[in-house]
Amino acid sequence: MFDPSRRRLLTRRRAAALPRLPWAIEEMAFTDACTRCGQCQAACDTQIIVKGDGGFPEVDFQRGECTFCYRCAEVCPEPLFRAQTAAPWPMVAQIGESCLTHQRIECRSCGDACEPQAIRFRLQAGGVATPELDTELCTGCGGCVSVCPASAITMTQPNQ
């Protein structure tokens, strides 16, 4: 049985705040049952699933976005995923203070990459348009993360 609290004690790492993969079951149950076979990683059409801490699969949004294809769940030989009819995860993008627009530099990379158009830009009189995220439209795909030249976007769970 993998005990993440022991690893955090030794490495001073915080508990993972984000779900490991879309539709994944609760973290402790996931790490108890996952065999780390790598089938989910091989099946990922955007290659964003990587071997993470302890060899367990996790999503790396720096590599791209999740298309919510459900292939990771379909190929998994263990019961580690909820039904595809459930919400994939409760994540949304969060735009941080290192966004180039805060330094008055025009950039719209995140908005261009946002397929559901959850990131829109508010015009500023005499300034640069600033991004605003509509959390109701954000799917949590992470498509905006890797395209941000300032690494200002992270994925987070609302109300954290």
Secondary structure by P-SEA (a helix, b strand, c coil): cccaaaaaaaacccccccccccccccaaaaaacccccccccccccccccccccccbbbbcccccccccccccccccccccccccccccccbbbbbcccccccccccccccccccccccbbbbbcccccbbbbbcccccccccccccccccccbbbbcccc
